[in-house]
């Protein structure tokens, strides 16, 4: 059961590798509006599934208040800040900062009862932060402060929110993953309310509609159901290791599509962030023990 759940988590990671590129293809659609549209599609998919399998929607929606609060805060908070970061900072840099979340999952997991924060956790965190600092510094301090500060801050907020959501979700193993459809619906309604209060509606045109449809069906749809099940029943440590490949795939897609530039600073930042994340899991330490035992 654990192996199957972990494989489902891998599916979620592959879908998320398309998130940045699809988001940039949605044009100037405001963040709240984009979150609302994408999650409305995800909710529709869940409702169709419930009806197809003859499940009662009320049964899926009747979950503990804590699970609702965690689910909505995680989904809405993460995606709003993610889309905002891509609007206010260069996509490649914002995406790399966002993908500090696998490292933060390792750190947060080490702080759970019965766990300890070890030296390799701290070393990995330092390496990851060094990569983030390199990204921020590459345009010069003054330019960063004036142009990208809010965008970079939003990307870092993404990392913290998603790591906290993923680790805390372990508390609600009894909540079925189908309940994520309800969390998506609440997120869509909250985003719509905020959009009407703070934004002007921008109607998508042409291929932007296809990008939004792909978001709602893939990285902002099916991926959450897969990830929810994987976090509750799979090997979270293994998923954390595998998640470090997502920023490479994600930024590779951005660069291939002409939405980013591969500079030496970005390349070094990738090595620091991904290397720090791997170090933070203790993979290097375990390999050293295996060599010594031989």
N, C-alpha and C positions, 0 to 999 in steps of 0.2 A: 504493500500500500504506500509506503514511504517513497519507494523508487518511482512509482507511477505519479505521485503528487509532485515529486521533484522534476520529472519530465514535463509536466504541465507548466511548472514554473519556468522552464527553459523556453517553452512556447511564448510565455508572456514577455520574456526578455528579448526574444527575436522581434516580436511585434513592437516593443518599445524602441528598438533601434531605428524605426521609421518615424518616430514621433517628431523629432526636430525638423526633418525635411518636410513632412506633411504640414507642420505648423507654419513654416515659412511660405508654403505655397498657398496659404489662405489669404494672403494679401494684407489689407489694412483692417480686417474685421476686428473690432475691439475685443480685448481679452474676456470680459464678462460675457459678451454675446457669443464668442467662440466656445467658451466653456459650456454655456447653456445649450447651444445647438448640438455640440458633440455628445453631451451627456443625455440629451433628449433622445438621440438616436440609440445610445446604449440602453436606455430604459425601454425603448420600443422593442429592441431585440429581446430583452428579458421578458417582457410581457408576452411576446409571441411564443417564446419557449414555454412559459407557464401554461398558456392556453393549449399549446400543442401537446404537452405532457399531462394535461388535465389537472394541473396543480392549482390550488386555491391561492390567489394573490395575497389574501389576508393572512394566510398561514406563513407565507414568506416574509410578510411585513411585520408580523408580531414578534419582535426581537427585543432584547434588553435595551434600556435607554443608553447604557454605556456603549453598546455596540453601535447604536445609531450615531451617537455623538462622535465616536472615533471614526466611523466610516465616512460621515459627511465632512468632518473637519479634515481628514486625510485627503479625500478625493477633491473636495472643492479648494482647500487651501493650496495643495500642491499644484493643481493645474492652473489656478489663477496666477500664481507667482511664476509658473513656468512660461506661460504664454506672454506674461508681462516682460519677463527677462528677455525673451526672443525679440520683443518689440524694441527694447531699450538698450540692448547691448549686442555686439557682434555675435551671430548665431553659434559659431564654433566655440568661442570663449565661454559664452553663457551655458552651452551644453556641457562643456567639460566641468565647469563649476557645479552644475546640477548633479553630475555623476560622481560627486563625492559621497553620495548616499550609500553605496555599497560599503565604503570604509566606515561610515558612521554607524551602519548596522552592526559591524564588527565591534565597534567601541561600545555602543549601547547594549549589545548582547552581553558583553563582558561585565557590565554593571548590574546585570540581573542577579537575583538571589542565587547563591551557590557558585557564582562566577567571579573571576578576578580580572582586573585590568593589568595585563602583563607588559613587560618591556617592549615586546614586539608590537603590541597594540599602539603604544605611545610612539614608537619609531615610525610606524606606518602613518599615523596621524600627522607627524611632523613632515614627512615626505609629501603627503597629500596637500598639506597647507602650503608647502614650498612651491608646489606646482600651481596652486591657486594664486599665490603671490606673484609668480612669474607672469601669469596671464594678465593680472591687473596692472603690473608695472610696465608691460611691454609698450604701451602707448605714452608712457611718461606720467608722472604724478598729476600735473596740472590738467592734462587732457582727460585723464581718467576721472578726476573729481567733477569736471564739468559735464562730461558727456555720458559716462556709463555707470556712474555710482549706483543709481537706483536699479539698473539692470543687473549689475553684478550682485547687489544685495538681494534682489529677488531670486536669482539663481541659487545663492547660498541658502536662502530660506526654503527653496524646493528640497534641497538635500536633507536639511534637518527635519522637515515635515514628513518626508516619505520614509526616512529611516525610523523615526519615532512611530509612525503608523504601522510599519511592517513588524517591528518588534512587539509593540503593544497588542497587535492582533492575535498573538499567541494566547492571550487571556480568553479569547472567545472561540475556542475550537468547536464548541457545540453549536455555534451559529452556522447554518448552511451557507455555502457560497452563493446560492441563488439569491440570498438576501441582498447581495451587492446591487441587484437591480433596483431595490428600493432606495439604497444609498445614492445610486446614480440619479434616480428621479428627484430626490430631495436636493441634490447638488444642482441639477438643471433648474429647478424652481428658484433656488437661492441665487444662482447666477443670473437668471432672467430678471429677478427683482432688482439686483444691483445694476444690471445693464440699464433698465428703465430709469433708475434713479441717477446714475452717474455718467452714462454714455449716450452718444448719438448712434442710432442704428446705421450700419453700413451693409447694404445688400451685396452678397457675394456675386461674382460674375464668372461665366465660363468655367474654366478648370478649377476655380476656387470651390465651387460646389462639390466637385469630385474629391478634392482634398478633404473637405469637411466630412463627406460621407465616409471616406476611408478612415478618418480619425475616429468617427463614432462607431464604426464596425470593428476596427482593429485595436490600435494602441490606447484608445479611450473607451473601448467596449469590451471585447472578448478578453483582452489582456488582464483586466481586473478580476474577472471571475477565475481565471487560471491562477493568478498570483495569490488571491485570497485562499484558495484551496492549498496551494503550495506552501504558503507561510504557516498554515495551521497544521498541515499533515506531512510536509516534506522535510528535507534536510536543509535547514536555513543556512548553515555554514557553507554547504556546497553551492547553494544558490547565490550566496554572497560572492564566492569565488568566480562563478560563471558570469555574474553581473558585471565584472570588471572588463569583460570583452565588449559590452554594449556601447560604451563611449567610443571605442575604436570603430565599430561598425557604423554607429550613428554619425560620427564626424566624417568618416569615409564617404558616406552617402551625401553629406552636405558638400564636401569638397568636390566629389564627382559631379554633383549637380550644379557646380559653379556658385554655391551659396557660401563658400568660405575659402580661405587661402591657407595652404600648408606652409607655415613659416618655421624657422628653427625654434622660435620660442614656443610655438604650439607643440612641435614635436617633443621638445624637452619636457614641457608640461604634461604631455600624455605619459611619458616614461615615469615622471615623478608621481603622478596621481595613480596610474595603474600599478606601478611598482610598489608604491606605498600601501595600496590596498592589499596587494598580495602579501606583502610583509606583515600587514596588520592581522591577517588571518592565521599567521604562524606557519604558513606553508614552508618557508625557508627553514624555520627552526626544526620542523618535522623531518625535512630532507637531511639536515645536518645530523639529527639523531640516528636516522636510518643508515647514513654512511658510517658513523662511528660504530654502530652495532655490527657492521660487516667486518 
